[in-house]
Amino acid sequence: MPVYDFKCRDCGEVSEILIRGGDGQVLRCAHCGGESLEKLISSSYVIRMDSSTSGATCCGRAERCETPPCSTGDTCRR
């Protein structure tokens, strides 16, 4: 069950709310009890697609290692 951040349109406070499976869950502000909530995008949803460090191998060296665990054949193991 995911936890999302919501901003209350009535009081402006931000709350973390656990979303349970199924329909019919009424979301309320933890501060004022208002039901007018806006779902926020939090930084935890940002996914970095480039997993390698620019200009470095998987172990952080500028050149590929000659022995494992960093190299297998001609490519750096990542």
Contact map, one row per residue, 1 for C-alpha under 8 A:
111000000000000001111000000000000000000000000000000000000000000000000000000000
111100000000000001110000000000000000000000000000000000000000000000000000000000
111110000000000111100000000000000000000000000000000000000000000000000000000000
011111000000000111100000000000000000001100000000000000000000000000000000000000
001111100000011110000000000000000000001111000000000000000000000000000000000000
000111110000011110000000000000000000111100000000000000000000000000000000000000
000011111001111000000000000010000000111100000000000000000000000000000000000000
000001111111111000000000000010000111110000000000000000000000000000000000000000
000000111111000000000000000000000001110000000000000000000000000000000000000000
000000011111000000000000000000010101000000000000000000000000000000000000000000
000000011111100000000000000000110000000000000000000000000000000000000000000000
000000111111110000000000000000000000000000000000000000000000000000000000000000
000000110011111000000000000010100000000000000000000000000000000000000000000000
000011110001111100000000000000000000000000000000000000000000000000000000000000
000011110000111110000000000011000000000000000000000000000000000000000000000000
001111000000011111000000000000000000000000000000000000000000000000000000000000
001111000000001111100000001000000000000000000000000000000000000000000000000000
111100000000000111110000000000000000000000000000000000000000000000000000000000
111100000000000011111000100000000000000000000000000000000000000000000000000000
110000000000000001111100100000000000000000000000000000000000000000000000000000
100000000000000000111110000000000000000000000000000000000000000000000000000000
000000000000000000011111100000000000000000000000000000000000000000000000000000
000000000000000000001111100000000000000000000000000000000000000000000000000000
000000000000000000000111110000000000000000000000000000000000000000000000000000
000000000000000000110111111000000000000000000000000000000000000000000000000000
000000000000000000000001111100000010000000000000000000000000000000000000000000
000000000000000010000000111110000010100000000000000000000000000000000000000000
000000000000000000000000011111001111100000000000000000000000000000000000000000
000000110000101000000000001111111111100000000000000000000000000000000000000000
000000000000001000000000000111111000000000000000000000000000000000000000000000
000000000010100000000000000011111000000000000000000000000000000000000000000000
000000000110000000000000000011111100000000000000000000000000000000000000000000
000000000000000000000000000111111110000000000000000000000000000000000000000000
000000010100000000000000000110011111100000000000000000000000000000000000000000
000000010000000000000000011110001111100000000000000000000000000000000000000000
000000011100000000000000000110000111110000000000000000000000000000000000000000
000001111000000000000000001110000111111000000000000000000000000000000000000000
000001111000000000000000000000000001111100000000000000000000000000000000000000
000111100000000000000000000000000000111110000000000000000000000000000000000000
000111100000000000000000000000000000011111000000000000000000000000000000000000
000010000000000000000000000000000000001111101000000000000000000000000000000000
000010000000000000000000000000000000000111111100000000000000000000000000000000
000000000000000000000000000000000000000011111100000000000000000000000000000000
000000000000000000000000000000000000000001111110000000000000000000000000000000
000000000000000000000000000000000000000011111110000000000000000000000000000000
000000000000000000000000000000000000000001111111000000000000000000000000000000
000000000000000000000000000000000000000000011111100000000000000000000000000000
000000000000000000000000000000000000000000000111111000000000000000000000000000
000000000000000000000000000000000000000000000011111000000000000000000000000000
000000000000000000000000000000000000000000000001111110000000000000000000000000
000000000000000000000000000000000000000000000001111110000000000000000000000000
000000000000000000000000000000000000000000000000011111011100000000000000000000
000000000000000000000000000000000000000000000000011111111101000000000000000000
000000000000000000000000000000000000000000000000000111110000000000000000000000
000000000000000000000000000000000000000000000000000011111000010000000000000000
000000000000000000000000000000000000000000000000000111111111111000000000000000
000000000000000000000000000000000000000000000000000110111111111100000100000100
000000000000000000000000000000000000000000000000000110011111100000000100000111
000000000000000000000000000000000000000000000000000000011111100000000100000000
000000000000000000000000000000000000000000000000000010011111110000000000000000
000000000000000000000000000000000000000000000000000000011111111110000000000000
000000000000000000000000000000000000000000000000000000111001111100000000000000
000000000000000000000000000000000000000000000000000000011000111110000000000000
000000000000000000000000000000000000000000000000000000001000111111000110001100
000000000000000000000000000000000000000000000000000000000000101111110110000100
000000000000000000000000000000000000000000000000000000000000000111110110000000
000000000000000000000000000000000000000000000000000000000000000011111111000000
000000000000000000000000000000000000000000000000000000000000000011111111000000
000000000000000000000000000000000000000000000000000000000000000000111111000010
000000000000000000000000000000000000000000000000000000001110000111111111000111
000000000000000000000000000000000000000000000000000000000000000111111111111110
000000000000000000000000000000000000000000000000000000000000000000111111111110
000000000000000000000000000000000000000000000000000000000000000000000011111000
000000000000000000000000000000000000000000000000000000000000000000000011111100
000000000000000000000000000000000000000000000000000000000000000100000011111110
000000000000000000000000000000000000000000000000000000001100000110000111011111
000000000000000000000000000000000000000000000000000000000100000000001111001111
000000000000000000000000000000000000000000000000000000000100000000000100000111
